[in-house]
Amino acid sequence: MRRFIQCPQCGTKIKQYKNPLPTVDIIIEVEAGGVETGIVLIKRKNEPLGWAIPGGFVDYGESLEESAVREAREETGLRVHLIRQFHTYSDPRRDPRFHSISTVYIARAHGVPEAKDDAQEVGIFDQQNLPEGIAFDHRNILEDYFKEKLRKRGGE
C-alpha cells in the first residue's frame, strides 16, 4: 500500500509504504524429569489483553531465530532451545492493532517460567486446560500445534 507524505524541509512529495510488521511467537514445551508437562503461555500486561504465546517484534538487524530466543527469555525468563520453525501466520486481521506476520517456532526449555517484561502472569497448559480469552489468533495456532502433535503420534 502506498501513500504520499510531504517533506517538512522542502515540501517535496515522498512515497510512503505501509508494510506488515514481522513478529515471532514461540511455543515453549516445558519438561520436568524428562517428561513434557505442557506449553508456556503468558497473560499480557498490554492491549490487547488476554493469554498469548510468548513472542514479539523482530528488531532491526536481528534474525527470526535470535528474536525468538530473545522474546522467550524476556517474557518468561527461560532459556529456550529452538526445535524448528512451525508455521507462518499472515492474516491481516490476526492482530487488531495492525497487520503483522508471525513466524512461529517450537522450542523446549527446562525450569520454571516467570512473568517478565510484557507478561503479568505465566502458566503451563496442555490441550485440555487452555485458558479462556486467548489473544490474537493464538488459539488457532495452538489448535494447529496440537493437531500436528496428535498426527505425529499416530492419533489421526
Phi, psi and omega in degrees: 000136186231139172216172182244143172236164182255133177296127181291341181275309188244350179085001180292141176284134182236135176292135175236128181255141177249110183245154175297154180263132179280134178225168173230150171229145185233114173278106185263114175274124182257137179241148173221124181062031180078005180244131178293128182257345179151194179242154183267130170236152176247150171263121188289141174278331188247160177296144351285137183284163178131178176280147183208158169289135178304142179170185179171195185281144174281127178281152177300132180084007183247140175283164176300318181295316177299319179297317181298315180296316180296311182298319178300315181292317181298321186268335184237348184076000183270141169270119184255155172247114180291128178272309180190165171282134183268286179210169172244135182242129189224011179305124181302342181264006186293334177234123184293347182276323184189174179278118176234153175242122182248130170262123185259133177247153169254133182223163174238150178211154173246149177114185183252120179290149177234145177287119181224169174051250183274003184258131175265342180205156177224147179212160176248127187230160169235184185299328184279339185236031177301141182285161171285165174066052177272130186283163175055219177257023188293332175296318178297318179299315180294323176299317177299317180298310182293325177298316181294320178299316179297316180299317181292332177279355179088019182271000181230000000 
